[in-house]
């Protein structure tokens, strides 16, 4: 019997993106079985390869390879498994000619340049679609390929601040969230959804298309509940006052006696009643039924602060209470649920062994394979991939001398 393969086996992706949103998207595609070729400039690799320098180094920090480059930064390792690396300078005409050869065998092109940059080089979607009508071309940018901000530089914080997300986050003042919401949810996952949908459409029509991903659009699309409140009241929601962001006492974070935190998420009355029953204070449900939210909030603050986190853990392990400890990243990597789901992995990379995040995509018949290829060294597959499109031998040496590869 042939081993099961991922749902995207046979799909080839040319990935020109770097840093976070695009590479995480292409890693998801690669985990699903796609053949992902990561293109990097021969003289300017993806900066996540040097992430450990920015983080100040760790005990198991990577060493230097024969070129003197630190190529295996931890961030790079977490974003680039199951890919092949090709060094190619697409800023040069010869490099773009090679890219066209690679696109001749590709299904998807993923890039993260500013809008218009690929067009300037003669390889934008409008220029490629005539030659490669089946190509799915996905571009991830901050503000998208149209609109008055299309040429503006930006980062995650800029996109969530303009889209209303940051104004909803924090207490007295807005705060920068602990994760990159626009980059990942607005960029990575929207791009992934768009690419997969475009591949399905191509299967029906035979035609590829342009997938225009704006990280600001993606962030804005994540506020439907808050938009509903705005539509109903005509006023912008107040930070910390919405039901699911601090407005309900039975859906909130509380400090324990030992200065730890728990999350009470018992929205429905039956779950809240189950929590109160286990806590020995079922009478407090009457405050909720009568709408006495401020009084209920005060009562819960006092209740949670009277016991340590260890005291509350039996309730956290109850199936009906909807109570959870607020865990650190280190604690999350030890969580038995994440371990049971394969989301926590220990992998060895060279002399280092480190924690990795597994794939959140679980298929019954076409499972993801996270270990087909290790995160590649810079240009590790250049000869292999170029040879597959008829470039080999002396031609490769000449290209290397010209710094095209």
Residue, then its C-alpha position, 0 to 999 in steps of 0.5 A: x500500500x502506498x503511504x498517504x500523502x498530503x492533500x497538495x501533493x503534486x502542487x508546486x509553489x515558487x515562494x519569493x516572500x521573506x520574514x513572517x507572513x509569506x513564509x508561514x503561508x508557504x510552510x502550511x502549503x509545504x506541510x500539506x504536501x506542496x513542493x515549495x521552492x524558496x527563492x532568496x537573493x544569493x547575497x541577501x538571504x531571508x533575514x530570519x536566518x539571522x534572528x538569533x543575533x537579534x534575540x541576543x543569542x542562546x546557549x545553543x546558538x547556531x554556529x557559522x557555516x563554511x561561508x561565515x554566515x549564520x544561516x539557521x536562526x531559530x525563527x527561520x527554522x520555525x517558518x521554513x520546514x519542508x522547503x527547498x532553497x534556491x539562490x537567485x537574483x531576480x533583480x537581474x535580467x538573467x535571474x528573471x529569465x530563470x524565474x520564468x523557467x521555474x514558473x513554467x512548472x509551477x502552480x502558485x507564485x507567492x510574493x510579499x513585495x510592495x505593490x508595483x515592484x514585480x511589475x517594474x521588473x516585468x514579472x507582475x501578474x499582468x505580465x505573467x498571466x499571458x504566458x502562464x494562464x494557469x498560474x495562481x499568483x498571490x501577493x501579500x502586502x500591507x494595504x493591498x494592490x489598490x487604494x490610497x495607501x497601496x504604496x505606504x510602508x508599514x508593519x503589523x502595528x500599523x495595520x491593526x491600528x488603522x483597522x480598529x483592532x488596536x483600539x479594541x485591545x488593552x485597558x485605559x490605553x490601547x496596547x500592542x497585542x502579544x502576537x502579530x495579528x495582521x501578519x498572521x491572521x490577516x496575511x498568512x491565513x488569508x493568503x492560504x485561504x485565497x490560494x487554496x480557493x484559487x486552486x479549486x477554481x482553477x480545477x473548475x475553469x482551468x484558469x489561474x488568477x491574482x490573489x490580492x492580500x492586504x494585511x489591513x483588510x485581513x485585520x479589519x475582517x476580524x471585527x464582525x462582532x464589534x462591527x455589529x455593535x457599531x451598526x446597532x448603536x452607531x457608536x464605536x465600541x468602548x475598549x474593555x466594555x464589549x461582552x467578550x472583551x471585559x464587559x461580562x464578569x462571567x467571561x473575564x480574566x481574574x488574578x489568583x491569591x498567588x498573583x497568577x491568572x485564570x480565564x473564566x469563559x462560562x458564557x452560558x448560564x449552565x456553564x457559569x452555574x456549574x463553575x459556581x457550584x464547583x466553587x461553592x458559590x452557586x448563589x452568585x448566579x442570581x447577580x447575572x440573572x438580574x443583570x447586576x454585573x458590577x456587583x458580580x464582578x466584585x464578588x468574583x474578584x474577591x472569590x478568585x483572589x481568595x485561592x491560589x492557582x493550585x486551588x483552582x486547578x481542579x476546576x480547570x480540569x472540570x469539563x463543564x466549568x470553562x475555567x482555564x489557567x493563563x499559561x506562558x509560552x513555556x507552559x503552553x509547550x508543556x500542555x498535554x492537549x497540545x502535545x496530544x494533538x501533535x502541536x508540540x514537537x522536539x526537533x534536532x537541527x544540527x547540534x541544537x534540539x529545540x521546540x517546534x510548533x506542529x501543523x494545525x491542519x489535521x486530515x483523516x485521509x491525506x495527513x500532513x508530513x512535517x518531516x519531508x525536508x528540514x529547513x534548508x541552508x541558503x541555496x541548498x537546492x539551487x543546483x538540483x532545482x535549476x537542473x530540473x529545468x535544463x540549467x546545469x554544468x557550465x551554465x550553473x558555474x557561469x551564473x554563479x560567477x555573475x552572482x545571478x545564483 
